[in-house]
Amino acid sequence: MKKIFLDSIYGSIMATLLYLVLFYPLVLIHRFDWYDMLLVTLSISPGIFIMFFIYHSDEYDKEPVWLLATCFILGAINLHFDVDILEFVFSYINVENNFLRVGGEALTVSITEEMLKFIVVFLIIFPNKSFDEPFDGIVYSVFVGMGFATAENITYVLQGSSSVAFFRMLTAVPAHFAFAVIMGYYLGKAKTCKVGKKWFYVFLSLFVSITMHAFYDYFLFLDFVPGIWLGGVVTLGVAILFARMAILEHLAASPFKK
């Protein structure tokens, strides 16, 4: 585990530096300044680290890099559809009760984001022959989730500040990671279980990830209630514990394990 962690840190640093080199011309033409580069670094580095960590954790049968890159790209593109869908749906949410209104918004966000990730993993990646062990569900789901989270982070951070970048680094990225692991956990079971239980696990992959995401967002969206954000922290903690157990279980169940 120590080697996996160190390799992940080294890989994420190199990938982040490569990412920044691509952004550097924007500094030269004065579209970005060095402060913007700092914000970009804070917004992309957590997701990159998580992807390297998951990739190195898959010790027995690593997935094709081109397929993982496809997951990341499609996850990032999902942000465009997410914004359009949410703008359309929110225009119809007109409830006077603040608690119901926030609940509707939290549920809409969670359903939209998790459904878009699910479509990529289930319709595009799930049938691929490279998806051949339970842990693959987690790997592919995390790469899709980190593509979405990275694109979302850059969008928020460049409109905010370093405090926004730091806050999202500690909350939003781990949340997307945990929800992606939960979805991938059940999709991994669906891929390798008996036919009769396949659709039950497919249903759980969406239902559980949406439910956890909705509770997390609901507590954070209730910013007019002092201290209620702690509920979001608790929800995130439960999701991360679930994710940890899911990762360990699927790694132990690998048919390629010697």
C-alpha positions as CSV (number, residue, x, y, z in Angstrom):
1,M,0.0,0.0,0.0
2,K,2.9,2.4,0.8
3,K,4.3,1.8,-2.7
4,I,0.9,2.4,-4.3
5,F,0.5,5.7,-2.4
6,L,4.0,6.9,-3.3
7,D,3.6,6.0,-6.9
8,S,0.3,7.8,-7.0
9,I,1.8,10.9,-5.5
10,Y,4.7,10.9,-8.0
11,G,2.4,10.2,-11.0
12,S,-0.1,12.9,-10.0
13,I,2.6,15.5,-9.6
14,M,4.0,14.7,-13.1
15,A,0.5,14.7,-14.6
16,T,-0.4,18.0,-12.9
17,L,2.8,19.6,-14.2
18,L,2.0,18.4,-17.7
19,Y,-1.5,19.9,-17.3
20,L,0.0,23.2,-16.2
21,V,2.5,23.3,-19.1
22,L,-0.5,23.1,-21.4
23,F,-2.1,26.1,-19.6
24,Y,1.2,28.1,-19.5
25,P,0.7,29.7,-22.9
26,L,-2.4,31.5,-21.5
27,V,0.0,33.2,-19.0
28,L,2.2,34.3,-21.9
29,I,-0.7,35.9,-23.7
30,H,-2.0,37.4,-20.5
31,R,-5.3,35.5,-20.4
32,F,-4.1,33.8,-17.1
33,D,-1.9,35.1,-14.4
34,W,0.1,33.1,-11.9
35,Y,-2.7,33.2,-9.3
36,D,-5.0,31.6,-11.9
37,M,-2.4,28.9,-12.3
38,L,-2.4,28.2,-8.6
39,L,-6.2,27.9,-8.7
40,V,-6.0,25.4,-11.6
41,T,-3.4,23.4,-9.7
42,L,-5.6,23.2,-6.6
43,S,-8.6,22.2,-8.8
44,I,-7.0,19.4,-10.8
45,S,-4.5,17.8,-8.5
46,P,-6.9,16.0,-6.2
47,G,-8.7,14.3,-9.0
48,I,-5.5,13.3,-10.8
49,F,-4.1,11.8,-7.5
50,I,-7.3,9.8,-7.0
51,M,-7.1,8.4,-10.6
52,F,-3.4,7.4,-10.1
53,F,-4.3,5.8,-6.8
54,I,-7.1,3.7,-8.2
55,Y,-5.0,2.8,-11.2
56,H,-2.1,1.5,-9.1
57,S,-4.5,-0.2,-6.7
58,D,-5.6,-2.4,-9.6
59,E,-2.6,-4.7,-9.2
60,Y,-3.8,-7.9,-10.9
61,D,-5.2,-6.8,-14.3
62,K,-4.8,-3.1,-15.2
63,E,-7.2,-1.5,-17.6
64,P,-6.2,-0.1,-21.0
65,V,-5.0,3.5,-20.7
66,W,-6.9,4.6,-23.8
67,L,-10.2,3.3,-22.3
68,L,-9.5,5.1,-19.0
69,A,-8.7,8.3,-20.9
70,T,-12.0,7.9,-22.8
71,C,-13.8,7.6,-19.4
72,F,-12.1,10.8,-18.1
73,I,-12.9,12.8,-21.3
74,L,-16.5,11.7,-21.4
75,G,-16.9,12.5,-17.7
76,A,-15.6,16.0,-18.4
77,I,-17.9,16.4,-21.4
78,N,-20.9,15.4,-19.1
79,L,-20.5,18.7,-17.3
80,H,-21.9,20.5,-20.4
81,F,-25.0,18.4,-20.4
82,D,-25.3,18.7,-16.7
83,V,-25.4,22.5,-16.8
84,D,-28.0,22.6,-19.5
85,I,-30.2,20.0,-17.9
86,L,-30.1,21.7,-14.4
87,E,-30.8,25.2,-15.9
88,F,-33.9,23.8,-17.6
89,V,-35.2,21.8,-14.6
90,F,-34.4,24.5,-12.0
91,S,-36.5,27.0,-14.0
92,Y,-39.6,24.8,-13.1
93,I,-38.8,24.4,-9.4
94,N,-40.9,27.1,-7.8
95,V,-41.7,26.1,-4.2
96,E,-42.2,28.6,-1.4
97,N,-41.1,26.2,1.3
98,N,-37.3,26.6,1.4
99,F,-36.7,23.1,2.8
100,L,-38.8,21.5,0.0
101,R,-37.2,23.8,-2.6
102,V,-33.7,22.8,-1.5
103,G,-34.7,19.2,-1.4
104,G,-35.9,19.4,-4.9
105,E,-32.7,21.0,-6.1
106,A,-30.5,18.5,-4.2
107,L,-32.4,15.6,-5.7
108,T,-32.3,17.1,-9.2
109,V,-28.5,17.6,-9.0
110,S,-27.9,14.1,-7.7
111,I,-30.1,12.4,-10.2
112,T,-28.7,14.4,-13.2
113,E,-25.0,14.0,-12.3
114,E,-25.2,10.3,-11.3
115,M,-27.3,9.4,-14.3
116,L,-24.9,11.1,-16.7
117,K,-22.0,9.1,-15.2
118,F,-24.0,5.9,-15.2
119,I,-24.8,6.3,-18.9
120,V,-21.1,6.4,-19.7
121,V,-20.1,3.5,-17.6
122,F,-23.1,1.2,-18.2
123,L,-23.8,1.9,-21.9
124,I,-20.3,2.4,-23.2
125,I,-17.8,0.7,-20.8
126,F,-19.9,-2.1,-19.3
127,P,-20.1,-4.2,-22.5
128,N,-16.4,-3.8,-23.2
129,K,-14.4,-7.1,-22.9
130,S,-11.8,-5.2,-20.8
131,F,-14.5,-5.0,-18.0
132,D,-13.7,-8.5,-16.8
133,E,-13.5,-8.4,-13.0
134,P,-15.5,-6.7,-10.1
135,F,-12.9,-4.0,-9.4
136,D,-13.1,-2.8,-13.0
137,G,-16.5,-1.2,-12.2
138,I,-14.9,0.9,-9.6
139,V,-11.9,1.9,-11.8
140,Y,-14.0,3.0,-14.7
141,S,-16.6,4.8,-12.6
142,V,-13.9,6.7,-10.7
143,F,-12.3,7.9,-14.0
144,V,-15.6,9.1,-15.3
145,G,-16.3,10.8,-11.9
146,M,-12.9,12.4,-11.8
147,G,-13.3,13.7,-15.3
148,F,-16.6,15.4,-14.3
149,A,-15.2,16.6,-11.0
150,T,-12.1,18.1,-12.5
151,A,-14.0,20.0,-15.2
152,E,-16.5,21.2,-12.5
153,N,-13.7,22.2,-10.2
154,I,-11.9,24.3,-12.9
155,T,-15.2,26.0,-13.7
156,Y,-16.0,26.9,-10.0
157,V,-12.5,27.8,-9.0
158,L,-11.8,30.2,-11.9
159,Q,-15.0,32.0,-10.9
160,G,-14.1,32.0,-7.2
161,S,-10.9,32.1,-5.2
162,S,-8.3,30.0,-3.5
163,S,-10.6,29.4,-0.6
164,V,-13.2,27.9,-3.0
165,A,-10.4,25.7,-4.5
166,F,-9.2,24.5,-1.1
167,F,-12.8,23.8,0.1
168,R,-13.7,21.9,-3.0
169,M,-10.4,19.9,-2.8
170,L,-11.4,18.7,0.6
171,T,-15.1,18.1,0.0
172,A,-16.4,18.0,-3.6
173,V,-13.7,15.8,-5.1
174,P,-13.7,13.2,-2.3
175,A,-17.5,13.2,-2.6
176,H,-17.5,12.5,-6.4
177,F,-14.9,9.8,-5.7
178,A,-17.0,8.1,-3.0
179,F,-20.2,8.2,-5.1
180,A,-18.3,6.9,-8.1
181,V,-16.9,4.0,-6.1
182,I,-20.4,3.1,-4.8
183,M,-21.8,3.1,-8.4
184,G,-18.8,1.1,-9.6
185,Y,-19.1,-1.4,-6.7
186,Y,-22.6,-2.5,-7.7
187,L,-21.8,-2.4,-11.5
188,G,-18.8,-4.7,-10.8
189,K,-21.1,-7.1,-9.0
190,A,-23.7,-6.8,-11.8
191,K,-21.0,-7.7,-14.4
192,T,-19.8,-10.8,-12.6
193,C,-22.9,-12.2,-10.7
194,K,-25.5,-14.6,-11.9
195,V,-27.9,-13.4,-14.5
196,G,-30.9,-13.3,-12.2
197,K,-29.3,-10.6,-10.0
198,K,-27.7,-8.5,-12.7
199,W,-30.5,-5.9,-13.0
200,F,-30.9,-5.7,-9.2
201,Y,-27.3,-4.6,-8.8
202,V,-27.6,-2.3,-11.8
203,F,-30.6,-0.7,-10.0
204,L,-28.6,-0.4,-6.7
205,S,-25.7,1.2,-8.6
206,L,-27.9,4.2,-9.4
207,F,-30.2,4.2,-6.4
208,V,-27.5,4.1,-3.7
209,S,-25.2,6.6,-5.4
210,I,-28.1,9.0,-6.0
211,T,-29.4,8.7,-2.5
212,M,-26.0,9.4,-0.9
213,H,-25.3,12.3,-3.2
214,A,-28.8,13.8,-2.6
215,F,-28.3,13.7,1.2
216,Y,-24.9,15.2,0.9
217,D,-26.1,18.1,-1.3
218,Y,-29.2,18.7,0.8
219,F,-27.3,19.4,4.0
220,L,-24.8,21.7,2.1
221,F,-27.6,23.5,0.2
222,L,-29.3,24.4,3.5
223,D,-26.8,27.1,4.2
224,F,-29.5,29.3,5.9
225,V,-29.6,26.7,8.8
226,P,-26.5,27.2,11.0
227,G,-24.5,24.1,11.5
228,I,-26.6,21.9,9.3
229,W,-23.6,21.4,7.0
230,L,-22.3,18.9,9.5
231,G,-24.9,16.5,8.1
232,G,-23.1,16.7,4.8
233,V,-19.8,15.9,6.5
234,V,-21.3,12.9,8.2
235,T,-22.8,11.7,4.9
236,L,-19.5,12.1,3.1
237,G,-17.8,10.2,5.9
238,V,-20.2,7.3,5.6
239,A,-19.8,7.3,1.8
240,I,-16.0,7.2,2.1
241,L,-16.2,4.3,4.6
242,F,-18.5,2.4,2.2
243,A,-16.1,3.2,-0.7
244,R,-13.1,1.8,1.3
245,M,-14.9,-1.4,2.1
246,A,-16.1,-1.7,-1.5
247,I,-12.5,-1.3,-2.9
248,L,-11.1,-3.9,-0.5
249,E,-13.9,-6.4,-1.2
250,H,-13.5,-6.2,-5.0
251,L,-9.7,-6.4,-4.9
252,A,-10.0,-9.5,-2.8
253,A,-12.5,-11.0,-5.2
254,S,-10.3,-10.5,-8.3
255,P,-10.1,-13.7,-10.4
256,F,-6.6,-12.7,-11.5
257,K,-5.3,-12.6,-7.9
258,K,-2.5,-15.1,-7.4
